[in-house]
Amino acid sequence: MYKYVAVAFLLLAACAESIPEVSYYDGRNITIQMRATPESNWEVLIDGEIVVQEKTKAFSTNETLHGMYKGKPVMVRRYLRSNGWTSTHVADVFIDGQLVETLVLQ
């Protein structure tokens, strides 16, 4: 019950986003960030470019999102991590099958 309230609250909020993380991929540093928009879209940005943009399903706590980055497939495994009274959205970001970063939405 509480996790559904947390999801609903997040979706009603103006915008939630992760802290931009610097990761190493394909021989260089890239910046990865994830955010939730008021329209219930989840977006993943790499170096400021939106590479994944998908609308979430109602009350879904675990999803796989897909996109492209420089011709390579991007997969994001988004899930809700609960620890007692609070829940946190976590996203594992894979580029071409390689785990590049794990993001936490605040």
Legacy VTK file of the C-alpha trace (Angstrom):
# vtk DataFile Version 3.0
C-alpha trace
ASCII
DATASET POLYDATA
POINTS 106 float
0.000 0.000 0.000
2.699 2.489 0.995
4.721 1.913 -2.154
1.665 2.802 -4.280
1.269 6.030 -2.325
4.967 6.767 -2.885
4.639 6.134 -6.627
1.508 8.306 -6.864
3.213 11.086 -4.926
6.251 10.955 -7.200
4.103 11.086 -10.315
2.175 14.073 -8.993
5.337 15.948 -8.094
6.594 18.574 -10.508
9.714 16.640 -11.443
12.009 14.147 -9.732
15.503 13.557 -10.957
18.719 11.791 -10.152
21.975 13.516 -9.452
24.016 13.604 -12.687
26.599 10.820 -12.487
29.855 10.721 -14.434
30.545 7.262 -15.859
33.192 5.803 -18.102
31.961 4.283 -21.362
33.563 3.627 -24.734
36.863 5.265 -23.802
35.508 8.504 -22.382
33.551 10.044 -19.523
29.813 10.537 -19.999
27.230 12.163 -17.747
24.054 10.156 -17.089
20.886 11.444 -15.424
17.299 10.194 -15.079
14.179 12.218 -14.399
10.427 11.825 -14.086
8.305 14.494 -15.774
4.863 15.743 -14.738
3.446 13.889 -17.772
4.512 10.543 -16.189
7.405 10.127 -18.603
10.742 8.691 -17.510
13.700 10.202 -19.317
17.339 9.178 -19.342
19.821 11.791 -20.491
23.386 11.097 -21.575
25.533 14.205 -21.913
22.337 16.278 -21.835
20.675 14.393 -24.723
17.457 12.460 -24.085
18.200 8.863 -25.094
15.219 7.152 -23.402
11.747 8.628 -23.042
8.808 6.406 -22.105
5.501 6.862 -20.372
5.112 4.779 -17.227
2.309 2.371 -16.570
-0.058 3.241 -13.724
1.180 1.914 -10.372
4.094 0.089 -11.981
7.103 -0.291 -9.705
9.328 -2.389 -11.982
9.844 -1.562 -15.640
12.318 -1.960 -18.442
12.761 1.080 -20.688
14.544 1.193 -24.046
16.275 3.769 -26.221
19.363 4.442 -28.333
22.658 6.233 -27.691
24.982 6.824 -30.661
23.538 3.818 -32.483
23.841 1.492 -29.478
20.850 0.101 -27.567
20.144 1.526 -24.121
18.168 -0.490 -21.596
17.093 0.891 -18.235
15.882 -1.436 -15.519
13.815 0.779 -13.189
12.577 -0.531 -9.851
11.356 0.633 -6.471
13.602 -0.121 -3.485
11.741 -0.035 -0.190
13.331 0.086 3.234
10.660 0.390 5.888
8.756 3.657 5.609
10.476 5.104 2.546
10.833 4.011 -1.063
13.433 5.059 -3.593
13.394 4.741 -7.368
16.537 3.072 -8.683
17.578 2.668 -12.317
20.312 0.438 -13.714
21.465 1.874 -17.054
22.942 -0.490 -19.644
24.496 0.599 -22.951
24.948 -2.187 -25.493
24.477 -4.754 -22.710
27.102 -3.232 -20.391
26.023 -1.879 -16.993
27.237 1.712 -17.048
25.575 3.306 -14.007
23.028 2.823 -11.241
20.983 5.973 -10.624
18.869 6.872 -7.596
16.009 9.349 -7.984
15.634 11.871 -5.177
LINES 1 107
106 0 1 2 3 4 5 6 7 8 9 10 11 12 13 14 15 16 17 18 19 20 21 22 23 24 25 26 27 28 29 30 31 32 33 34 35 36 37 38 39 40 41 42 43 44 45 46 47 48 49 50 51 52 53 54 55 56 57 58 59 60 61 62 63 64 65 66 67 68 69 70 71 72 73 74 75 76 77 78 79 80 81 82 83 84 85 86 87 88 89 90 91 92 93 94 95 96 97 98 99 100 101 102 103 104 105
